[in-house]
Amino acid sequence: MFTKLVLASNNPGKLREFAALFAPHRIEVLPQSAFGIPEAEEPHCTFIENALAKARHAARLSGLPAMADDSGLCVPALGGEPGVHSAYYAGKDGDRATRDARNNAKLLAALEGRADRRAHYCCVLVLVRHAEDPQPIIAEGEWHGEILPAPRGAGGFGYDPLFLVPSANCSSAELAAEAKNAISHRALAFGRLAERLRAGL
């Protein structure tokens, strides 16, 4: 079993969440930026293909086991958009906070007048022991809710201010970090990944 892995992401929100999730397993999570690894290309149309590409890229350049998370928001009324394009739904210009605000505004505009506001977050985790790992560990999680008519809350990141969590009757951005980490798409996927890790796979 390894004690360190590289997270193939520079997203500070994801880094915080995964560091907390891996802490009980005594696995140190290092951002790919610590190794000077640039972001990998994500040309694929599915979460799993993009996650695998990112994990292999980080493992190849770091020489360590690597994990990638490809996740996004899927809205059935919009044909599954923004999907794999969630981070850059409204373009790549600006810093993360600016992009998040612009993405949220575009989503609200796209859903204006629509009765069906169902949505779910999807997370696919891929862990490779080395860059050429023939049997990556793959885990998936979904978190179902609805899109609110206006942003609520200051926590989380991405679409969290618009994502209504029915079981809590609040937005994801209004949840405490610990509560979100217990029920989110990323937490569900990580729980499945942890089962494999405990089995020593």
N, C-alpha and C positions, 0 to 999 in steps of 0.2 A: 504494500500500500504506500502511496506517495504522501508526502507532507506539504508539498507546495504545488500550486498550479497557476498557470497564467490565464487570466480572464481576457478573452478576445473582445474587449470593449474599452472605450474611453468615456462612456456615459457615467457620470458621477453617481446618478441615482441607482443604476444597476450595481455599481461597485459597492455602494453602501449596503444594498439589500443582500448581495451574495456574500459579502464579508460576514454579515450577521448570520446568514443561513449555514455557512460552512464552519463557523466558530466552534459549535459543539462537537464537530468531527475532527477538530485539531488539524485542520488543513488551512494553510495560509494562502490567501488569494492575492496574487500580484497582478496589477494592471499591466496590460501590454505596453503602455507608455514607459514603464520602468525599464524596458528593454529597447526602447526606441523603435518599437514595431508600429508601422503605419497601419491605418485602417485597411482592411481587405476589401476588395471589390465584392459587391453583392448583386450580381447580375441576374440571379435566378428568380423564378416566379413563385417559389414555395419557401416557407420558413425553414424546412429541414435542409434543403440544398444550400441556402445561404449560411445557416449555422455550421454546417459541415465544412464549407469553404473557409469560414472565419477561424474555426478551431484548428484546421490543418495549417493554415497560414501562421497562426500564432505559435503552434508547436514547432513548426519548421524553423522559425526565426529565433526562438528562445531555447530550444533543446529541452524543454520541459513539457510535462502533460499540460494540455490546454482545454479550456471549456469555452464554448460560445453559446450565447443566447440569441436566438432570433425570435422576435416577438412583435406583436402589433395588435391593432384594434380592427375587428372585422364587423361590418355592419351589413346584415342581409339585404336591407332596403336599397343599399348602394352596390349590390352585386359583390359584396365582400370587401369593398374598399373601406379604409385605405390599405388594409392588409400589409403586405411586405413593404409597402411604401409609406408606412405610418410616420416614420421619423421625418420624412421630407415630402409629405403630402402636399404642402403648399410652397415647396421650393427649398433650396439649400442655403439661401442667403441669410446672414445674421447669426447671432449666437443662439445657443440652445433655447433660452427663455423666449427669445424673439420668434424662433421657429415654432415653438410650442404654442404660443399665442396665435400665430398665423394659422397653424394647422387646426386649432380649435375653432377659429372663426370660419374657416373653409368648411369644416364638418357641419357646423350649425347651419350655414347657408345651404349646403347640399340637402339637409334634412328639413328645411323649411317647408311647412305645409304637409309633411308626411305623418300619417298616423302611426306607422310602424317604426318605432325607435329602438327596437331590440339591438343589442350589440354584445359582443364578447371579445375579451382579450384572449389571445392565443400565445403560448410560449413553447418553443421547442428548444431543449437543451441538448447539446452534443458535447461529449467529453471524449477526447482522444488521448491515449497513453503516450503516443508519439505521432509524428506527422503522417506516417504511413500505416497507422493502426487499421487493420483489416476489419475490425469489429468494434466500431465506436459504440459507446453507451449513449442511447438516445431516449429521452423522456419528454413527454408532452403534457401540458396542462391548459385547461380552458376556464375562464371566469366569466360567467354570464350576468348581464345586467341590461341597463337601458341608457340612452343618451338624454341628459337633462336639457331643458330649453336654454339654460344659461350656466356659466361656470359657478361652482361652489367650492370653497375651501382653498387653503394655501399650501397644503402638503403635497407629497408625491411629486410626479412630473408627467410630462406628456399630456395624455387625454384625461388624466385622473380627475380634474375639476369638473368634467362633463359626464363621468361614468357613475351612474347611480347603482349603488350596491343594494339590491332589494332587501336582503336579510338584515341590513343595518339601517336602512332608510336614510342613507346619506351618500354623498359622493365619495369616491375613493380618496380624493384629496382631503376629506374631512376625517378620515380614519387615522388613528395613531399608527406610527410606523410598525409597532409590534403587532397590532391587529391586522394591518394589511399583509404583513409577512406570514400571517397564519392562514390566510384564505385566498390569496391572490393566485392568478394563473402561474406566476413564477414559483410561488410556494408549492402549488400542487405538482408542478413539473419537478421541482427540486426534491419533494418527498419521494417521488418515484425513482429519481436518480439516486437518492440516499439509500434506498432499499438495495439497489445494485451494489453500491459501495460497501454496505455492511456485509453483503454476501461475498465480498472480496473479488468482484469481477472487474 
